[in-house]
Amino acid sequence: MSTAMMGSDVAKAMKEHLIQEVIELKEKGIEPCLTIIRVGNREDDLAYERGAKKRMELVGIKCQVLELPENIHQAEFEEAFQKVNEDPKVHGILLFRPLPGNLDEGPVKAMIHPFKDVDCMSDINVARIFSGDEKGFAPCTAEAVMEMLDYYGIDPKGKRVTIVGRSMVVGKPLSMLLLKKHATITICHTRTEDLAGTCRNAEILVAAAGKAKLITKEMVGDGAVVVDVGIHLDESGNLCGDVDFDAVKERASYISPVPKGVGSVTTSVLANHVVRAARYLTTSC
Ligand code: NAD
């Protein structure tokens, strides 16, 4: 069976479209701007930050980083956050989480302007995703999966979709986005009794468990579409996903690799959200 790779073509197509949208905004005197707020220097935050900065630059979005020390006090953290939140030149805010243990994210989740909340940290945006409100911003990774399916013309309507993972960043919001497209969803997690059978039954399988190479060939049905959200370093120090790519690709009709899969689309979705945020903030408030 020939297997199609899903990934960088999507990011490329989104890039062309975003460049045009940014040009249109700039012609109206609006410079879309993302501020990344990073507390401390976690390696995975820094890696995502590099990718996000590069993507924003490619499409013409201004991207600035507010670096805060890991031992910052709660009051100072909230003050710094509010300053960015109130800055009319900033349209999108990305706060890296989890925060260091001494900080509580609750107050800033309640504080963030819903239109600046481009990665869905506030309860308002979560509610919008669950109610299907078009103005909500889904978490970028969950939406990246939808962008991939859409780009390759894979319609989830009526299909059996299994998502492995029930986090608020991927599994749960993705289930809502897929449900909106009329998919029949099963969500698996650590207490699922028959993970292999449930995965094998899926026409579309999304792996977002955060466990390297958890999904083996035996867990994938013939011709299934397999989307891998996981990001890990394998024993040789190379990037890999939640799917045992080399074996599973023999069985899947479409598969997303790691790297150059979902991750490449996630930062494009982030850029898209900043553009939408700039539009909302400059026209409706
Ligand atoms: P998480 O740890 O918050 O959630 C993992 C979920 O998977 C949990 O619901 C858990 O119940 C489930 N799970 C864990 N082990 C399981 C198992 N053996 N069987 C069944 N279910 C299991 O993780 P997350 O933040 O949702 O991230 C998941 C993965 O996606 C990680 O590898 C992360 O690095 C990656 N990620 C990628 C992107 C991207 O842009 N590509 C963005 C965010 C996260």
Boltz pocket constraint, residues with backbone or C-beta under 6 A from the ligand:
constraints:
  - pocket:
      binder: B
      contacts: [[A, 141], [A, 164], [A, 165], [A, 166], [A, 167], [A, 168], [A, 169], [A, 170], [A, 171], [A, 188], [A, 189], [A, 190], [A, 191], [A, 192], [A, 195], [A, 207], [A, 208], [A, 209], [A, 210], [A, 211], [A, 214], [A, 228], [A, 229], [A, 230], [A, 231], [A, 232], [A, 262], [A, 263], [A, 266]]
      max_distance: 6.0
